[in-house]
Amino acid sequence: MDSGKKTPLATFGWIAAFILIGLWALFPVVWTLSLSLKSSADISNRQFWPTQISWENYDLIINGAARDLFLPALRNSIAICLIATLIAVILSTLAAYAIARLEFPGKRFVLYMSLAVTVFPVISLVTPLFNLWSVVGLYDTWLGLIIPYLSLTLPISIWTLTSFFQQIPWELEQAAQVDGAKSFQAFRKVIVPLAAPGVFTTAIIAFFIAWNDFLYGISLTSTSAARPVPAALSFFTGASQFEEPAGAIAAAAIVVTIPVIIIVLVFQRQIVSGLTSGAVKG
């Protein structure tokens, strides 16, 4: 009997396990969607699904009382995260190429230290950053969030891209230089296109990390000038002091989740290709 062949019982077990894991992972999202479709009078009931679908929570955050709080925060999140991702990808691409291709003393130390930065808890950095940003004038600004976001996105970006550059044959770059290309031209026209799946995957991961940040957003901003969506959700209020804005928060959470879902669905092939190609040793 072939030991590598799965029995029907084993196949059924794997399918059941995948279904259970999928339900477990999707339950919070479905529950949030259900909550966002409930009216304020319907939220207090104990039923999972709304008795009648209502769009009042979405109208509240787009056209209603929460509009001035949510829409500027959404604009801030999109702009800040895109800028932070762009800078992180450019810097990490150059740094990862140097670590993978060049020989210099301490390059392993640089690589491991870039990853060790992620060990430090963010909460330990917030107070010093708050004091420093208040002095230099970066508090409650886009730049005041972009710089801390780089501390979150750069380490994982450098670590991920280094493995991709190590998979690209060194002979291709040498061949380009033999044909007359300078070092930077060979890097730009040969190495970067070959590493495009890894660069693309790294950009998506960096964007998600910045997009989901709450601690920096709540600690380093005080107005809608730079406050991102995760921080803005904590300022939502109900119609009265006795009413919790659960429906409005759920609607806002669904709205900010939509771009993430679209990116994953549209670029899932590139994401999988990038993640798997970086893990294979040549």
Beta strands, then each sheet from edge to edge (+ up, - down):
end
